Amino acid sequence: MAVYRLEETQLDPFITAVANRYHVFAPVRTDVVRFQDVRDGRAIDLSENSYLPIKEFFFAKQDVLFVFDRANLAVPVEEVEPRVFLGVRRCDLNALSHQDLVFMQDPRDPYYARRREASVLIGYHCPEPPSPHCFCGSMNLKDCQDLMFVPRAGYFLVEEGSERGNRFIHEFPLYFRETEEALREEDRRVPGADGLTTTDIAPFYNDERWEEGVRNCLSCGACTVLCPTCYCYEIHDEVELEDTRRGSRNRCWSSCQLKEFSSVAGDVCLRESRSERFRHRIYHQLEYFRERYNVTLCTGCGRCIGFCPTRIDWVDIVNRMVASASS
Amino acid sequence: MQAHENAYIPRPVKVLNNVRETPENFTLTLSLRLAHEPGQFLQVSVLGVGEAPISIASWGGDTVTLHICEVGNVTRALGACRPGDTVFVRGPFGNGFPMYDTWGHNLVLAGGGSGVASLKGVIEYVHRHRDDYGDVTIFLGFRNAGEVIFPDRIEHWRIHFPVYVSLDTLSDGRRLDASEGFVTDLMRRTDIPAGESAALLCGPPVMMRLAAQVLEDKGLRDDHIYLSMERLMYCAIGKCCHCMIGDKYTCLDGPVFRWDALREHMND
């Protein structure tokens, strides 16, 4: 794949040019750093990873699956204008590629697919771990972006990652100069972010430390909301108060950390205790998803640890299980 | 409208009949011709209320029978449906009972409570394909006489198969010949045909776990025992993750699971 150079001084005019043709979403510091629609490069903040991942732009917090009026159904067709996400970290790019496995494969999810197909993904390589809780280096991440920006002193190295990325470069030839400078091995890995000892946790299913880990859990579900890979959802009907024969069927995010997630008829909750729910989340992330899709779901962004109100550090818990098993 | 490519969009179906079986249970007959396996399920919805997975309690013909217990908003709304009303369905979903893998085997069919509904489709299938199976023994358990569903069908099955019925507590007014106690105890007391036997179970988890153990004690192989599981379910297409049992999805890999694969993971 070809490599280009974009001068740092050109970033602002480049984004202005892109914004004339696309919606550009990039990390901006407001209350926290979050992806927002930008018109130029001035507000962009690449100093840390965004608080919220980009999943909500694809797998929306709430989607109307269809509306109904008595027995007539209609499916809303959202027109998604072409858009660019700029400054997406490797963890969040891989997370999106994992959600692609769920939503783009047969039977395809048309709501997700429409947004996904309208999007160009421009990655930003972390020169150092943006958070002490990052462990993407343990997660065997892949290149799955359209373009990757690698920061250098005074410029970005820009590597093509896909056909779409190649077309995008050629849409804006003014800003990119092809270069012989090659990416180095460390441009594909974040140094010092490999804190998880293993992703094979099958032997630890009955370890008592799952219990210890959730002693302070509030069952708030922040870990699953902030997770770039968590994709569980629930579906509910809503009716119009003016005429309850009209309404919509909606889906919204759901959290396996809440009891209602696995409750069935007769008030039976299958994962009654917090430790069972905690263990299920980590097993889904590290084991169960891989059984089906051949890739580990978690991408090591560390948000579920760093933003947990009681700082439940499951990486530390798993590492201790590994340590005592090998000693 | 893109119903053909959108797996979330249900199709309208007319209700032909709604028969009350017990105060909480009813049987809904839908005008629907469906290619399906016994043990598969439909996602059935009442628009504005919601959708719920319901086992298909029939096999073949121009209608589909659903036997439903009123336990939540959707099932209560379905219970209020009258002939001529429209409900919406998606599916069939799930793997169903292994009617091909058990070909030539003796069958033990054991159902508890509403789980008998799912076995009803199996029994109708086996009746139509009687020569494909050896001895067929049926065990049905209910809490009391008032909770027996399809008593007339059960009497009809008795013409063709040995059908053992247990009621947790015997009381007056029962319409069926039954013994008192748990169905799993009745199974333990009863001779089950020797040789290659397979068991298909549907009922509350505790009942199925005990039944599987009884059958193992009687010499059935654990990979010849099949359980139909229930989980909270929304999408039924392997995406929403609510129905996971370990790494398996009840909607895609189940609802019928082999006992040898499930025994360690029943509560995962």
HADDOCK unambig.tbl for C-alpha pairs under 7 A between the chains (distance, minus, plus):
assign (segid A and resid 65 and name CA) (segid B and resid 8 and name CA) 6.99 0.50 0.50
assign (segid A and resid 74 and name CA) (segid B and resid 1 and name CA) 5.65 0.50 0.50
assign (segid A and resid 75 and name CA) (segid B and resid 1 and name CA) 5.56 0.50 0.50
assign (segid A and resid 102 and name CA) (segid B and resid 239 and name CA) 6.30 0.50 0.50
assign (segid A and resid 107 and name CA) (segid B and resid 7 and name CA) 6.56 0.50 0.50
assign (segid A and resid 110 and name CA) (segid B and resid 6 and name CA) 6.72 0.50 0.50
assign (segid A and resid 232 and name CA) (segid B and resid 240 and name CA) 4.70 0.50 0.50
assign (segid A and resid 232 and name CA) (segid B and resid 241 and name CA) 5.51 0.50 0.50
assign (segid A and resid 233 and name CA) (segid B and resid 240 and name CA) 4.95 0.50 0.50
assign (segid A and resid 234 and name CA) (segid B and resid 234 and name CA) 5.92 0.50 0.50
assign (segid A and resid 234 and name CA) (segid B and resid 240 and name CA) 6.64 0.50 0.50
assign (segid A and resid 235 and name CA) (segid B and resid 234 and name CA) 5.95 0.50 0.50
assign (segid A and resid 236 and name CA) (segid B and resid 50 and name CA) 6.06 0.50 0.50
assign (segid A and resid 237 and name CA) (segid B and resid 48 and name CA) 5.12 0.50 0.50
assign (segid A and resid 237 and name CA) (segid B and resid 49 and name CA) 5.81 0.50 0.50
assign (segid A and resid 237 and name CA) (segid B and resid 50 and name CA) 5.38 0.50 0.50
assign (segid A and resid 238 and name CA) (segid B and resid 48 and name CA) 5.83 0.50 0.50
assign (segid A and resid 239 and name CA) (segid B and resid 48 and name CA) 5.52 0.50 0.50
assign (segid A and resid 245 and name CA) (segid B and resid 48 and name CA) 6.87 0.50 0.50
assign (segid A and resid 247 and name CA) (segid B and resid 48 and name CA) 6.29 0.50 0.50
assign (segid A and resid 261 and name CA) (segid B and resid 242 and name CA) 6.36 0.50 0.50
assign (segid A and resid 262 and name CA) (segid B and resid 232 and name CA) 5.86 0.50 0.50
assign (segid A and resid 262 and name CA) (segid B and resid 242 and name CA) 6.29 0.50 0.50
assign (segid A and resid 263 and name CA) (segid B and resid 232 and name CA) 6.27 0.50 0.50
assign (segid A and resid 264 and name CA) (segid B and resid 231 and name CA) 6.19 0.50 0.50
assign (segid A and resid 264 and name CA) (segid B and resid 232 and name CA) 5.32 0.50 0.50
assign (segid A and resid 265 and name CA) (segid B and resid 71 and name CA) 5.95 0.50 0.50
assign (segid A and resid 266 and name CA) (segid B and resid 71 and name CA) 6.61 0.50 0.50
assign (segid A and resid 270 and name CA) (segid B and resid 267 and name CA) 6.07 0.50 0.50
assign (segid A and resid 288 and name CA) (segid B and resid 246 and name CA) 6.81 0.50 0.50
assign (segid A and resid 288 and name CA) (segid B and resid 247 and name CA) 4.32 0.50 0.50
assign (segid A and resid 291 and name CA) (segid B and resid 247 and name CA) 6.80 0.50 0.50
